[in-house]
């Protein structure tokens, strides 16, 4: 594997200014984020692999398993925020009280922050370049009254640009990243970049989830690998990353996301939910092991 | 529909510097781009909707229909370039000659530029923030010997951030954008933003393509709407944009993309290819009509 990475070199004066501002805000950021025990980012190489669906369902799974009121979701996709729609809180506004701005409260008392809560209507695009996106994400992590949380799940947009870079630079204590992909070769190509990205930034990789892994016809039961198959196992062998599990392609998942009810709640007995709950158990194991080592 | 748009305000000094540089480069950019007759950008709200597959197949369709050697593709997805893989030229390098840097030549003499041709290996992520991405895209449009082209298709990454904004600012003469989406509500939510984005920047919308529109079981023929259905018609009614067509979900499309052979070449008799060729005809009509009006 090549160790060469294409990283942008920041001009010295820009860096100096950024660092000064950063140090001032760092203290406030730490005050807020030190109250959050575990921070997990969900990333992908390509978009449209179901990253937001995985994030929303992870939050629900952990909230149901003894952490009600102690789970938060930061939707860090500035241009295409989907978390509010999937968790059924689309159209809500951020509550403001004497002590500051609070997250929106979703199902099972999940605390949610998303750009979608700040826009006048769902048609409004956020036409922002990188530096402003960094500022927004920093404010979401700093100036929101998240309170004491056990888990914060951060849904990052695809790619290795401004938003993922910002979150990883702002939160060096990140427990790790969960990488979501689909089985196609084209997707694997991009997920390799995400793995190298996380390693380059010294962020632990909790594991890879293969989503949309085979479709079972509801009429005849025939399995079709619509987006190919076997991709994630190749990646796992080649780049030595653990596979957390494979989630079958299931029309119910999309339907439930459109309805704003997480599929693990609405379709508890589906194969997809079973696969997902095994993934949740594996993530819990990784975090427990990490805690034991700390 | 709300007319409010969240647009980043650029500081005055940053703008002045950018404009000075821009004017110097503008002349060179024009020299290159004036030799390209039609420029069409392919955008999406959400990722993973098949935008790159649509772009690659559009290029092949136009190249086969009398424009061999006169079609180019700019893969403007800096973080997740997929075009070289889909067109079977993964691993190629940009040819350099006495008169400059040339695009890679793909099938049917299609000229291709992608970040992938500049990276040491496919695992290398491009960890760049926005300003450097703008610079790269400007160079792709300015300093590459594209030659005389009839059509340049530009594959943009999802969202309404640096890359789409750069292309639309650099190429005000763009014929228009083709928007790709999938039927789900969640995807529709994001595609609305893309439509508002294009309108805000005064870029004509050629139309919307609904991809992954229903899956036919290869065993029993049952149709399943894996990613819901009817989304694009709702959008079309609501925001008055033409629907160019719907491409059924077909495992062959993914398989062909993984093999590096466009599906319209490898699966010429499939329903997907038939749907796609109707879309091509509609785009040709729009461009001809535009030409007549000019």
Interface residues (C-beta under 8 A of the other chain):
Chain A: X1 X2 X4 X5 X6 X7 X8 X45 X46 X47 X48 X49 X52 X78 X79 X80 X82 X85 X86 X90 X119 X120 X121 X122 X123 X124 X125 X126 X127 X128 X129 X130 X131 X132 X133 X134 X157 X158 X159 X160 X161 X162 X165 X182 X184 X185 X186 X187 X189 X190 X192 X193 X194 X195 X196 X197 X200 X215 X217 X218 X219 X220 X222 X224 X225 X226 X227 X228 X239 X249 X251 X254 X255 X257 X258
Chain B: X1 X2 X4 X5 X6 X7 X8 X45 X46 X47 X48 X49 X52 X78 X79 X80 X82 X85 X86 X90 X119 X120 X121 X122 X123 X124 X125 X126 X127 X128 X129 X130 X131 X132 X133 X134 X157 X158 X159 X160 X161 X162 X165 X182 X184 X185 X186 X187 X189 X190 X192 X193 X194 X195 X196 X197 X200 X215 X217 X218 X219 X220 X222 X224 X225 X226 X227 X228 X239 X249 X251 X254 X255 X257 X258
